Amino acid sequence: MTFREAETGRFLRDVFEESKSRIRAFPGCRHMELLRHTEQPNVLFTLSIWDDEAALEAYRQSDLFRTTWAKTKALFAEKAEAWSVEVADAMPET
């Protein structure tokens, strides 16, 4: 997500901080974190892991997603991109 530079702090403070615990507690969400581009601090990524596609879709259809996304989208400098991916190879657990 690329935010207008002046709005990045607003997203972090008013949107992400207010919604992160509810997203993490949403049924089927196993993990969710926010990542920041090292050279462009107004570019942020969320990485989330869901039980399955149905759990993710239930979140996408929820009021929590709709309200959070509406607040987030209003702060963008560019259209957001989203991908669903699967692990192709992982480090073994120790």
Distance bins in CASP14 RR format, pairs under 12 A and 6 or more apart:
PFRMAT RR
TARGET T0000
AUTHOR 0000-0000-0000
RMODE 2
METHOD distances of the structure
MODEL  1
1 7 0 0 0 0 0 1 0 0 0 0 0
1 8 0 0 0 0 1 0 0 0 0 0 0
1 11 0 0 0 0 1 0 0 0 0 0 0
1 12 0 0 0 0 0 1 0 0 0 0 0
1 15 0 0 0 0 0 1 0 0 0 0 0
1 16 0 0 0 0 0 1 0 0 0 0 0
1 34 0 0 0 0 1 0 0 0 0 0 0
1 35 0 0 0 0 0 1 0 0 0 0 0
1 36 0 0 0 0 0 1 0 0 0 0 0
1 37 0 0 0 0 0 1 0 0 0 0 0
1 40 0 0 0 0 0 1 0 0 0 0 0
1 42 0 0 0 0 1 0 0 0 0 0 0
1 43 1 0 0 1 0 0 0 0 0 0 0
1 44 1 0 1 0 0 0 0 0 0 0 0
1 45 1 0 0 1 0 0 0 0 0 0 0
1 46 1 0 0 1 0 0 0 0 0 0 0
1 68 0 0 0 0 0 1 0 0 0 0 0
1 69 0 0 0 0 0 1 0 0 0 0 0
1 72 1 0 0 1 0 0 0 0 0 0 0
1 73 0 0 0 0 1 0 0 0 0 0 0
1 74 0 0 0 0 0 1 0 0 0 0 0
1 75 0 0 0 0 1 0 0 0 0 0 0
1 76 1 0 0 1 0 0 0 0 0 0 0
1 77 0 0 0 0 1 0 0 0 0 0 0
1 78 0 0 0 0 1 0 0 0 0 0 0
1 79 0 0 0 0 1 0 0 0 0 0 0
1 80 1 0 1 0 0 0 0 0 0 0 0
1 81 0 0 0 0 1 0 0 0 0 0 0
1 82 0 0 0 0 1 0 0 0 0 0 0
2 8 0 0 0 0 1 0 0 0 0 0 0
2 11 0 0 0 0 0 1 0 0 0 0 0
2 36 0 0 0 0 0 1 0 0 0 0 0
2 37 0 0 0 0 1 0 0 0 0 0 0
2 40 1 0 0 1 0 0 0 0 0 0 0
2 41 0 0 0 0 0 1 0 0 0 0 0
2 42 1 0 0 1 0 0 0 0 0 0 0
2 43 1 0 1 0 0 0 0 0 0 0 0
2 44 0 0 0 0 1 0 0 0 0 0 0
2 45 0 0 0 0 0 1 0 0 0 0 0
2 72 0 0 0 0 0 1 0 0 0 0 0
2 73 0 0 0 0 0 1 0 0 0 0 0
2 75 0 0 0 0 1 0 0 0 0 0 0
2 76 1 0 0 1 0 0 0 0 0 0 0
2 77 1 0 1 0 0 0 0 0 0 0 0
2 78 1 0 1 0 0 0 0 0 0 0 0
2 79 0 0 0 0 1 0 0 0 0 0 0
2 80 1 0 0 1 0 0 0 0 0 0 0
2 81 0 0 0 0 1 0 0 0 0 0 0
3 9 0 0 0 0 1 0 0 0 0 0 0
3 10 0 0 0 0 1 0 0 0 0 0 0
3 11 1 0 1 0 0 0 0 0 0 0 0
3 12 0 0 0 0 1 0 0 0 0 0 0
3 15 0 0 0 0 0 1 0 0 0 0 0
3 16 0 0 0 0 0 1 0 0 0 0 0
3 36 0 0 0 0 0 1 0 0 0 0 0
3 37 0 0 0 0 0 1 0 0 0 0 0
3 40 0 0 0 0 1 0 0 0 0 0 0
3 41 0 0 0 0 1 0 0 0 0 0 0
3 42 1 0 1 0 0 0 0 0 0 0 0
3 43 1 0 0 1 0 0 0 0 0 0 0
3 44 1 0 0 1 0 0 0 0 0 0 0
3 45 0 0 0 0 0 1 0 0 0 0 0
3 71 0 0 0 0 0 1 0 0 0 0 0
3 72 0 0 0 0 1 0 0 0 0 0 0
3 73 0 0 0 0 0 1 0 0 0 0 0
3 74 0 0 0 0 0 1 0 0 0 0 0
3 75 1 0 1 0 0 0 0 0 0 0 0
3 76 1 0 0 1 0 0 0 0 0 0 0
3 77 1 0 1 0 0 0 0 0 0 0 0
3 78 0 0 0 0 1 0 0 0 0 0 0
3 80 0 0 0 0 1 0 0 0 0 0 0
4 10 0 0 0 0 1 0 0 0 0 0 0
4 11 0 0 0 0 1 0 0 0 0 0 0
4 42 1 0 0 1 0 0 0 0 0 0 0
4 43 0 0 0 0 0 1 0 0 0 0 0
4 72 0 0 0 0 0 1 0 0 0 0 0
4 73 0 0 0 0 0 1 0 0 0 0 0
4 74 0 0 0 0 1 0 0 0 0 0 0
4 75 1 0 0 1 0 0 0 0 0 0 0
4 76 1 0 0 1 0 0 0 0 0 0 0
4 77 1 0 1 0 0 0 0 0 0 0 0
4 78 0 0 0 0 1 0 0 0 0 0 0
5 11 0 0 0 0 0 1 0 0 0 0 0
5 40 0 0 0 0 1 0 0 0 0 0 0
5 41 0 0 0 0 1 0 0 0 0 0 0
5 42 1 0 1 0 0 0 0 0 0 0 0
5 43 0 0 0 0 0 1 0 0 0 0 0
5 75 0 0 0 0 0 1 0 0 0 0 0
5 76 0 0 0 0 0 1 0 0 0 0 0
5 77 1 0 0 1 0 0 0 0 0 0 0
5 78 0 0 0 0 0 1 0 0 0 0 0
6 41 0 0 0 0 0 1 0 0 0 0 0
6 42 0 0 0 0 1 0 0 0 0 0 0
6 75 0 0 0 0 1 0 0 0 0 0 0
6 77 0 0 0 0 1 0 0 0 0 0 0
7 13 0 0 0 0 0 1 0 0 0 0 0
7 14 0 0 0 0 1 0 0 0 0 0 0
7 15 0 0 0 0 1 0 0 0 0 0 0
7 41 0 0 0 0 0 1 0 0 0 0 0
7 42 0 0 0 0 1 0 0 0 0 0 0
7 44 0 0 0 0 0 1 0 0 0 0 0
7 71 0 0 0 0 0 1 0 0 0 0 0
7 72 0 0 0 0 1 0 0 0 0 0 0
7 73 0 0 0 0 0 1 0 0 0 0 0
7 74 0 0 0 0 1 0 0 0 0 0 0
7 75 1 1 0 0 0 0 0 0 0 0 0
7 76 0 0 0 0 1 0 0 0 0 0 0
7 77 0 0 0 0 1 0 0 0 0 0 0
8 14 0 0 0 0 0 1 0 0 0 0 0
8 15 0 0 0 0 0 1 0 0 0 0 0
8 16 0 0 0 0 0 1 0 0 0 0 0
8 34 0 0 0 0 0 1 0 0 0 0 0
8 36 0 0 0 0 1 0 0 0 0 0 0
8 37 0 0 0 0 0 1 0 0 0 0 0
8 40 0 0 0 0 1 0 0 0 0 0 0
8 41 1 0 0 1 0 0 0 0 0 0 0
8 42 1 0 1 0 0 0 0 0 0 0 0
8 43 0 0 0 0 1 0 0 0 0 0 0
8 44 1 0 0 1 0 0 0 0 0 0 0
8 72 0 0 0 0 0 1 0 0 0 0 0
8 75 1 0 0 1 0 0 0 0 0 0 0
8 76 0 0 0 0 0 1 0 0 0 0 0
8 77 0 0 0 0 1 0 0 0 0 0 0
9 15 0 0 0 0 1 0 0 0 0 0 0
9 16 0 0 0 0 1 0 0 0 0 0 0
9 17 0 0 0 0 1 0 0 0 0 0 0
9 36 0 0 0 0 0 1 0 0 0 0 0
9 41 0 0 0 0 1 0 0 0 0 0 0
9 42 0 0 0 0 1 0 0 0 0 0 0
9 44 0 0 0 0 0 1 0 0 0 0 0
9 75 0 0 0 0 1 0 0 0 0 0 0
10 16 0 0 0 0 1 0 0 0 0 0 0
10 17 0 0 0 0 0 1 0 0 0 0 0
10 18 0 0 0 0 0 1 0 0 0 0 0
10 42 0 0 0 0 0 1 0 0 0 0 0
10 71 0 0 0 0 1 0 0 0 0 0 0
10 72 0 0 0 0 0 1 0 0 0 0 0
10 74 0 0 0 0 1 0 0 0 0 0 0
10 75 1 0 0 1 0 0 0 0 0 0 0
10 76 0 0 0 0 0 1 0 0 0 0 0
11 17 0 0 0 0 1 0 0 0 0 0 0
11 18 0 0 0 0 0 1 0 0 0 0 0
11 19 0 0 0 0 0 1 0 0 0 0 0
11 20 0 0 0 0 0 1 0 0 0 0 0
11 34 0 0 0 0 1 0 0 0 0 0 0
11 36 0 0 0 0 0 1 0 0 0 0 0
11 41 0 0 0 0 0 1 0 0 0 0 0
11 42 0 0 0 0 1 0 0 0 0 0 0
11 43 0 0 0 0 0 1 0 0 0 0 0
11 44 1 0 0 1 0 0 0 0 0 0 0
11 46 0 0 0 0 0 1 0 0 0 0 0
11 68 0 0 0 0 0 1 0 0 0 0 0
11 69 0 0 0 0 0 1 0 0 0 0 0
11 71 0 0 0 0 1 0 0 0 0 0 0
11 72 1 0 0 1 0 0 0 0 0 0 0
11 73 0 0 0 0 0 1 0 0 0 0 0
11 74 0 0 0 0 1 0 0 0 0 0 0
11 75 1 0 1 0 0 0 0 0 0 0 0
11 76 0 0 0 0 1 0 0 0 0 0 0
11 77 0 0 0 0 0 1 0 0 0 0 0
11 80 0 0 0 0 0 1 0 0 0 0 0
12 18 0 0 0 0 0 1 0 0 0 0 0
12 19 0 0 0 0 0 1 0 0 0 0 0
12 20 0 0 0 0 0 1 0 0 0 0 0
12 34 0 0 0 0 1 0 0 0 0 0 0
12 36 0 0 0 0 1 0 0 0 0 0 0
12 41 0 0 0 0 0 1 0 0 0 0 0
12 42 0 0 0 0 0 1 0 0 0 0 0
12 44 0 0 0 0 1 0 0 0 0 0 0
12 72 0 0 0 0 0 1 0 0 0 0 0
12 75 0 0 0 0 0 1 0 0 0 0 0
13 19 0 0 0 0 0 1 0 0 0 0 0
13 20 0 0 0 0 0 1 0 0 0 0 0
13 71 0 0 0 0 0 1 0 0 0 0 0
13 75 0 0 0 0 0 1 0 0 0 0 0
14 20 0 0 0 0 0 1 0 0 0 0 0
14 68 0 0 0 0 0 1 0 0 0 0 0
14 71 1 0 0 1 0 0 0 0 0 0 0
14 72 0 0 0 0 1 0 0 0 0 0 0
14 74 0 0 0 0 0 1 0 0 0 0 0
14 75 0 0 0 0 1 0 0 0 0 0 0
15 22 0 0 0 0 0 1 0 0 0 0 0
15 23 0 0 0 0 0 1 0 0 0 0 0
15 34 0 0 0 0 0 1 0 0 0 0 0
15 44 0 0 0 0 0 1 0 0 0 0 0
15 46 0 0 0 0 0 1 0 0 0 0 0
15 64 0 0 0 0 0 1 0 0 0 0 0
15 67 0 0 0 0 1 0 0 0 0 0 0
15 68 1 0 0 1 0 0 0 0 0 0 0
15 69 0 0 0 0 1 0 0 0 0 0 0
15 70 0 0 0 0 1 0 0 0 0 0 0
15 71 1 0 1 0 0 0 0 0 0 0 0
15 72 1 0 1 0 0 0 0 0 0 0 0
15 73 0 0 0 0 0 1 0 0 0 0 0
15 74 0 0 0 0 1 0 0 0 0 0 0
15 75 1 0 0 1 0 0 0 0 0 0 0
15 76 0 0 0 0 0 1 0 0 0 0 0
16 22 0 0 0 0 0 1 0 0 0 0 0
16 23 0 0 0 0 1 0 0 0 0 0 0
16 24 0 0 0 0 0 1 0 0 0 0 0
16 32 0 0 0 0 0 1 0 0 0 0 0
16 33 0 0 0 0 0 1 0 0 0 0 0
16 34 1 0 0 1 0 0 0 0 0 0 0
16 35 0 0 0 0 0 1 0 0 0 0 0
16 36 0 0 0 0 0 1 0 0 0 0 0
16 44 0 0 0 0 1 0 0 0 0 0 0
16 45 0 0 0 0 0 1 0 0 0 0 0
16 46 0 0 0 0 1 0 0 0 0 0 0
16 68 0 0 0 0 1 0 0 0 0 0 0
16 71 0 0 0 0 1 0 0 0 0 0 0
16 72 0 0 0 0 1 0 0 0 0 0 0
16 75 0 0 0 0 0 1 0 0 0 0 0
17 23 0 0 0 0 0 1 0 0 0 0 0
17 34 0 0 0 0 0 1 0 0 0 0 0
17 68 0 0 0 0 0 1 0 0 0 0 0
17 71 0 0 0 0 0 1 0 0 0 0 0
18 64 0 0 0 0 0 1 0 0 0 0 0
18 67 0 0 0 0 1 0 0 0 0 0 0
18 68 0 0 0 0 1 0 0 0 0 0 0
18 71 0 0 0 0 1 0 0 0 0 0 0
18 72 0 0 0 0 0 1 0 0 0 0 0
19 25 0 0 0 0 0 1 0 0 0 0 0
19 26 0 0 0 0 1 0 0 0 0 0 0
19 29 0 0 0 0 0 1 0 0 0 0 0
19 32 0 0 0 0 0 1 0 0 0 0 0
19 34 0 0 0 0 0 1 0 0 0 0 0
19 46 0 0 0 0 0 1 0 0 0 0 0
19 59 0 0 0 0 0 1 0 0 0 0 0
19 62 0 0 0 0 0 1 0 0 0 0 0
19 63 0 0 0 0 0 1 0 0 0 0 0
19 64 1 0 0 1 0 0 0 0 0 0 0
19 65 0 0 0 0 1 0 0 0 0 0 0
19 66 0 0 0 0 0 1 0 0 0 0 0
19 67 0 0 0 0 1 0 0 0 0 0 0
19 68 1 0 1 0 0 0 0 0 0 0 0
19 69 0 0 0 0 1 0 0 0 0 0 0
19 70 0 0 0 0 0 1 0 0 0 0 0
19 71 0 0 0 0 1 0 0 0 0 0 0
19 72 0 0 0 0 1 0 0 0 0 0 0
20 26 0 0 0 0 0 1 0 0 0 0 0
20 29 0 0 0 0 0 1 0 0 0 0 0
20 31 0 0 0 0 0 1 0 0 0 0 0
20 32 1 0 0 1 0 0 0 0 0 0 0
20 33 0 0 0 0 1 0 0 0 0 0 0
20 34 1 0 0 1 0 0 0 0 0 0 0
20 46 0 0 0 0 1 0 0 0 0 0 0
20 48 0 0 0 0 0 1 0 0 0 0 0
20 64 0 0 0 0 0 1 0 0 0 0 0
20 68 0 0 0 0 1 0 0 0 0 0 0
21 29 0 0 0 0 0 1 0 0 0 0 0
21 32 0 0 0 0 1 0 0 0 0 0 0
21 64 0 0 0 0 0 1 0 0 0 0 0
21 68 0 0 0 0 0 1 0 0 0 0 0
22 29 0 0 0 0 1 0 0 0 0 0 0
22 32 0 0 0 0 0 1 0 0 0 0 0
22 59 0 0 0 0 0 1 0 0 0 0 0
22 62 0 0 0 0 1 0 0 0 0 0 0
22 63 0 0 0 0 0 1 0 0 0 0 0
22 64 1 0 1 0 0 0 0 0 0 0 0
22 65 0 0 0 0 0 1 0 0 0 0 0
22 67 0 0 0 0 0 1 0 0 0 0 0
22 68 0 0 0 0 1 0 0 0 0 0 0
23 29 1 0 0 1 0 0 0 0 0 0 0
23 30 0 0 0 0 0 1 0 0 0 0 0
23 31 0 0 0 0 0 1 0 0 0 0 0
23 32 1 0 1 0 0 0 0 0 0 0 0
23 33 0 0 0 0 0 1 0 0 0 0 0
23 34 0 0 0 0 0 1 0 0 0 0 0
23 46 0 0 0 0 1 0 0 0 0 0 0
23 47 0 0 0 0 0 1 0 0 0 0 0
23 48 1 0 0 1 0 0 0 0 0 0 0
23 49 0 0 0 0 0 1 0 0 0 0 0
23 50 0 0 0 0 0 1 0 0 0 0 0
23 56 0 0 0 0 0 1 0 0 0 0 0
23 59 1 0 0 1 0 0 0 0 0 0 0
23 60 0 0 0 0 0 1 0 0 0 0 0
23 62 0 0 0 0 1 0 0 0 0 0 0
23 64 1 0 0 1 0 0 0 0 0 0 0
23 65 0 0 0 0 1 0 0 0 0 0 0
23 67 0 0 0 0 0 1 0 0 0 0 0
23 68 1 0 0 1 0 0 0 0 0 0 0
23 69 0 0 0 0 0 1 0 0 0 0 0
23 72 0 0 0 0 0 1 0 0 0 0 0
24 30 0 0 0 0 1 0 0 0 0 0 0
24 31 1 0 0 1 0 0 0 0 0 0 0
24 32 1 0 1 0 0 0 0 0 0 0 0
24 33 0 0 0 0 1 0 0 0 0 0 0
24 34 0 0 0 0 0 1 0 0 0 0 0
24 46 0 0 0 0 0 1 0 0 0 0 0
24 48 0 0 0 0 1 0 0 0 0 0 0
24 49 0 0 0 0 0 1 0 0 0 0 0
24 50 0 0 0 0 0 1 0 0 0 0 0
24 59 0 0 0 0 0 1 0 0 0 0 0
24 64 0 0 0 0 0 1 0 0 0 0 0
25 32 0 0 0 0 1 0 0 0 0 0 0
25 59 0 0 0 0 0 1 0 0 0 0 0
25 62 0 0 0 0 0 1 0 0 0 0 0
25 64 0 0 0 0 1 0 0 0 0 0 0
26 32 0 0 0 0 1 0 0 0 0 0 0
26 48 0 0 0 0 1 0 0 0 0 0 0
26 50 0 0 0 0 1 0 0 0 0 0 0
26 51 0 0 0 0 0 1 0 0 0 0 0
26 55 0 0 0 0 1 0 0 0 0 0 0
26 56 0 0 0 0 1 0 0 0 0 0 0
26 57 0 0 0 0 0 1 0 0 0 0 0
26 58 0 0 0 0 1 0 0 0 0 0 0
26 59 1 0 1 0 0 0 0 0 0 0 0
26 60 0 0 0 0 0 1 0 0 0 0 0
26 61 0 0 0 0 0 1 0 0 0 0 0
26 62 1 0 0 1 0 0 0 0 0 0 0
26 63 0 0 0 0 0 1 0 0 0 0 0
26 64 1 0 0 1 0 0 0 0 0 0 0
26 65 0 0 0 0 1 0 0 0 0 0 0
26 68 0 0 0 0 0 1 0 0 0 0 0
27 50 0 0 0 0 1 0 0 0 0 0 0
27 51 0 0 0 0 1 0 0 0 0 0 0
27 52 0 0 0 0 0 1 0 0 0 0 0
27 54 0 0 0 0 0 1 0 0 0 0 0
27 55 1 0 0 1 0 0 0 0 0 0 0
27 56 0 0 0 0 0 1 0 0 0 0 0
27 57 0 0 0 0 0 1 0 0 0 0 0
27 58 1 0 0 1 0 0 0 0 0 0 0
27 59 0 0 0 0 1 0 0 0 0 0 0
27 62 0 0 0 0 1 0 0 0 0 0 0
27 64 0 0 0 0 0 1 0 0 0 0 0
28 48 0 0 0 0 1 0 0 0 0 0 0
28 49 0 0 0 0 1 0 0 0 0 0 0
28 50 1 0 1 0 0 0 0 0 0 0 0
28 51 1 0 1 0 0 0 0 0 0 0 0
28 52 1 0 0 1 0 0 0 0 0 0 0
28 53 0 0 0 0 0 1 0 0 0 0 0
28 54 0 0 0 0 1 0 0 0 0 0 0
28 55 1 1 0 0 0 0 0 0 0 0 0
28 56 0 0 0 0 1 0 0 0 0 0 0
28 57 0 0 0 0 0 1 0 0 0 0 0
28 58 1 0 0 1 0 0 0 0 0 0 0
28 59 1 0 0 1 0 0 0 0 0 0 0
28 62 0 0 0 0 0 1 0 0 0 0 0
29 46 0 0 0 0 0 1 0 0 0 0 0
29 47 0 0 0 0 0 1 0 0 0 0 0
29 48 1 0 0 1 0 0 0 0 0 0 0
29 49 1 0 0 1 0 0 0 0 0 0 0
29 50 1 0 1 0 0 0 0 0 0 0 0
29 51 0 0 0 0 1 0 0 0 0 0 0
29 52 0 0 0 0 0 1 0 0 0 0 0
29 55 1 0 0 1 0 0 0 0 0 0 0
29 56 0 0 0 0 1 0 0 0 0 0 0
29 58 0 0 0 0 1 0 0 0 0 0 0
29 59 1 0 0 1 0 0 0 0 0 0 0
29 60 0 0 0 0 0 1 0 0 0 0 0
29 62 0 0 0 0 0 1 0 0 0 0 0
29 64 0 0 0 0 0 1 0 0 0 0 0
29 65 0 0 0 0 0 1 0 0 0 0 0
30 47 0 0 0 0 0 1 0 0 0 0 0
30 48 0 0 0 0 1 0 0 0 0 0 0
30 49 1 0 1 0 0 0 0 0 0 0 0
30 50 1 0 0 1 0 0 0 0 0 0 0
30 51 1 0 0 1 0 0 0 0 0 0 0
30 52 0 0 0 0 0 1 0 0 0 0 0
30 55 0 0 0 0 1 0 0 0 0 0 0
30 56 0 0 0 0 0 1 0 0 0 0 0
30 59 0 0 0 0 0 1 0 0 0 0 0
31 46 0 0 0 0 0 1 0 0 0 0 0
31 47 1 0 0 1 0 0 0 0 0 0 0
31 48 1 0 0 1 0 0 0 0 0 0 0
31 49 1 0 1 0 0 0 0 0 0 0 0
31 50 0 0 0 0 1 0 0 0 0 0 0
31 51 0 0 0 0 0 1 0 0 0 0 0
32 45 0 0 0 0 0 1 0 0 0 0 0
32 46 1 0 0 1 0 0 0 0 0 0 0
32 47 1 0 0 1 0 0 0 0 0 0 0
32 48 1 0 1 0 0 0 0 0 0 0 0
32 49 1 0 0 1 0 0 0 0 0 0 0
32 50 0 0 0 0 1 0 0 0 0 0 0
32 56 0 0 0 0 0 1 0 0 0 0 0
32 59 0 0 0 0 1 0 0 0 0 0 0
32 68 0 0 0 0 0 1 0 0 0 0 0
33 44 0 0 0 0 0 1 0 0 0 0 0
33 45 0 0 0 0 1 0 0 0 0 0 0
33 46 1 0 0 1 0 0 0 0 0 0 0
33 47 1 0 1 0 0 0 0 0 0 0 0
33 48 1 0 0 1 0 0 0 0 0 0 0
33 49 0 0 0 0 1 0 0 0 0 0 0
34 43 0 0 0 0 0 1 0 0 0 0 0
34 44 1 0 1 0 0 0 0 0 0 0 0
34 45 1 0 0 1 0 0 0 0 0 0 0
34 46 1 0 1 0 0 0 0 0 0 0 0
34 47 0 0 0 0 1 0 0 0 0 0 0
34 48 0 0 0 0 1 0 0 0 0 0 0
34 72 0 0 0 0 0 1 0 0 0 0 0
35 41 0 0 0 0 0 1 0 0 0 0 0
35 43 0 0 0 0 1 0 0 0 0 0 0
35 44 1 0 0 1 0 0 0 0 0 0 0
35 45 1 0 1 0 0 0 0 0 0 0 0
35 46 1 0 0 1 0 0 0 0 0 0 0
35 47 1 0 0 1 0 0 0 0 0 0 0
35 48 0 0 0 0 0 1 0 0 0 0 0
36 42 0 0 0 0 1 0 0 0 0 0 0
36 43 1 0 0 1 0 0 0 0 0 0 0
36 44 1 0 1 0 0 0 0 0 0 0 0
36 45 1 0 0 1 0 0 0 0 0 0 0
36 46 0 0 0 0 0 1 0 0 0 0 0
36 47 0 0 0 0 0 1 0 0 0 0 0
37 43 1 1 0 0 0 0 0 0 0 0 0
37 44 1 0 0 1 0 0 0 0 0 0 0
37 45 1 0 0 1 0 0 0 0 0 0 0
38 44 0 0 0 0 0 1 0 0 0 0 0
38 45 0 0 0 0 0 1 0 0 0 0 0
40 77 0 0 0 0 0 1 0 0 0 0 0
40 78 0 0 0 0 0 1 0 0 0 0 0
42 75 0 0 0 0 1 0 0 0 0 0 0
42 76 0 0 0 0 1 0 0 0 0 0 0
42 77 1 0 0 1 0 0 0 0 0 0 0
42 78 0 0 0 0 1 0 0 0 0 0 0
43 76 0 0 0 0 0 1 0 0 0 0 0
43 77 0 0 0 0 1 0 0 0 0 0 0
43 78 0 0 0 0 1 0 0 0 0 0 0
43 80 0 0 0 0 0 1 0 0 0 0 0
43 81 0 0 0 0 0 1 0 0 0 0 0
44 72 0 0 0 0 1 0 0 0 0 0 0
44 75 0 0 0 0 0 1 0 0 0 0 0
44 76 0 0 0 0 0 1 0 0 0 0 0
44 77 0 0 0 0 0 1 0 0 0 0 0
44 80 0 0 0 0 1 0 0 0 0 0 0
45 80 0 0 0 0 1 0 0 0 0 0 0
45 81 0 0 0 0 1 0 0 0 0 0 0
45 82 0 0 0 0 1 0 0 0 0 0 0
45 83 0 0 0 0 0 1 0 0 0 0 0
46 59 0 0 0 0 0 1 0 0 0 0 0
46 65 0 0 0 0 0 1 0 0 0 0 0
46 68 0 0 0 0 0 1 0 0 0 0 0
46 69 0 0 0 0 0 1 0 0 0 0 0
46 72 0 0 0 0 1 0 0 0 0 0 0
46 80 0 0 0 0 1 0 0 0 0 0 0
46 81 0 0 0 0 0 1 0 0 0 0 0
46 82 0 0 0 0 1 0 0 0 0 0 0
46 83 0 0 0 0 0 1 0 0 0 0 0
47 82 0 0 0 0 0 1 0 0 0 0 0
47 83 0 0 0 0 0 1 0 0 0 0 0
47 84 0 0 0 0 0 1 0 0 0 0 0
47 85 0 0 0 0 1 0 0 0 0 0 0
48 55 0 0 0 0 0 1 0 0 0 0 0
48 56 1 0 0 1 0 0 0 0 0 0 0
48 59 0 0 0 0 1 0 0 0 0 0 0
48 60 0 0 0 0 0 1 0 0 0 0 0
48 65 0 0 0 0 0 1 0 0 0 0 0
48 82 0 0 0 0 0 1 0 0 0 0 0
48 83 0 0 0 0 0 1 0 0 0 0 0
48 84 0 0 0 0 0 1 0 0 0 0 0
48 85 0 0 0 0 0 1 0 0 0 0 0
49 55 0 0 0 0 1 0 0 0 0 0 0
49 56 0 0 0 0 1 0 0 0 0 0 0
49 59 0 0 0 0 0 1 0 0 0 0 0
49 84 0 0 0 0 0 1 0 0 0 0 0
49 85 0 0 0 0 0 1 0 0 0 0 0
49 86 0 0 0 0 0 1 0 0 0 0 0
49 87 0 0 0 0 1 0 0 0 0 0 0
50 56 1 0 1 0 0 0 0 0 0 0 0
50 57 0 0 0 0 1 0 0 0 0 0 0
50 58 0 0 0 0 1 0 0 0 0 0 0
50 59 1 0 0 1 0 0 0 0 0 0 0
50 60 0 0 0 0 0 1 0 0 0 0 0
50 84 0 0 0 0 1 0 0 0 0 0 0
50 85 0 0 0 0 0 1 0 0 0 0 0
50 86 0 0 0 0 0 1 0 0 0 0 0
51 57 0 0 0 0 0 1 0 0 0 0 0
51 58 0 0 0 0 1 0 0 0 0 0 0
51 59 0 0 0 0 0 1 0 0 0 0 0
52 58 0 0 0 0 1 0 0 0 0 0 0
52 59 0 0 0 0 0 1 0 0 0 0 0
52 84 0 0 0 0 0 1 0 0 0 0 0
52 86 0 0 0 0 0 1 0 0 0 0 0
53 59 0 0 0 0 0 1 0 0 0 0 0
53 60 0 0 0 0 0 1 0 0 0 0 0
53 84 1 0 0 1 0 0 0 0 0 0 0
53 86 0 0 0 0 0 1 0 0 0 0 0
54 60 0 0 0 0 0 1 0 0 0 0 0
54 61 0 0 0 0 0 1 0 0 0 0 0
55 61 0 0 0 0 0 1 0 0 0 0 0
55 62 0 0 0 0 0 1 0 0 0 0 0
55 84 0 0 0 0 0 1 0 0 0 0 0
56 62 0 0 0 0 0 1 0 0 0 0 0
56 65 0 0 0 0 1 0 0 0 0 0 0
56 82 0 0 0 0 0 1 0 0 0 0 0
56 83 0 0 0 0 0 1 0 0 0 0 0
56 84 1 0 0 1 0 0 0 0 0 0 0
56 85 0 0 0 0 0 1 0 0 0 0 0
57 65 0 0 0 0 0 1 0 0 0 0 0
57 84 0 0 0 0 0 1 0 0 0 0 0
58 64 0 0 0 0 0 1 0 0 0 0 0
58 65 0 0 0 0 1 0 0 0 0 0 0
59 65 1 0 1 0 0 0 0 0 0 0 0
59 66 0 0 0 0 0 1 0 0 0 0 0
59 68 0 0 0 0 0 1 0 0 0 0 0
59 69 0 0 0 0 0 1 0 0 0 0 0
60 66 0 0 0 0 1 0 0 0 0 0 0
60 68 0 0 0 0 0 1 0 0 0 0 0
60 69 0 0 0 0 1 0 0 0 0 0 0
60 82 0 0 0 0 1 0 0 0 0 0 0
60 84 0 0 0 0 0 1 0 0 0 0 0
61 69 0 0 0 0 0 1 0 0 0 0 0
62 68 0 0 0 0 1 0 0 0 0 0 0
62 69 0 0 0 0 0 1 0 0 0 0 0
63 69 0 0 0 0 0 1 0 0 0 0 0
63 70 0 0 0 0 0 1 0 0 0 0 0
64 70 0 0 0 0 0 1 0 0 0 0 0
64 71 0 0 0 0 0 1 0 0 0 0 0
65 71 0 0 0 0 0 1 0 0 0 0 0
65 72 0 0 0 0 0 1 0 0 0 0 0
65 73 0 0 0 0 0 1 0 0 0 0 0
65 82 0 0 0 0 0 1 0 0 0 0 0
66 72 0 0 0 0 0 1 0 0 0 0 0
66 73 0 0 0 0 0 1 0 0 0 0 0
67 73 0 0 0 0 0 1 0 0 0 0 0
67 74 0 0 0 0 0 1 0 0 0 0 0
68 74 0 0 0 0 0 1 0 0 0 0 0
68 75 0 0 0 0 0 1 0 0 0 0 0
69 75 0 0 0 0 0 1 0 0 0 0 0
69 76 0 0 0 0 0 1 0 0 0 0 0
69 80 0 0 0 0 1 0 0 0 0 0 0
69 82 0 0 0 0 0 1 0 0 0 0 0
70 76 0 0 0 0 0 1 0 0 0 0 0
72 80 0 0 0 0 1 0 0 0 0 0 0
72 82 0 0 0 0 0 1 0 0 0 0 0
73 79 0 0 0 0 1 0 0 0 0 0 0
73 80 1 0 0 1 0 0 0 0 0 0 0
73 82 0 0 0 0 0 1 0 0 0 0 0
74 80 0 0 0 0 0 1 0 0 0 0 0
END
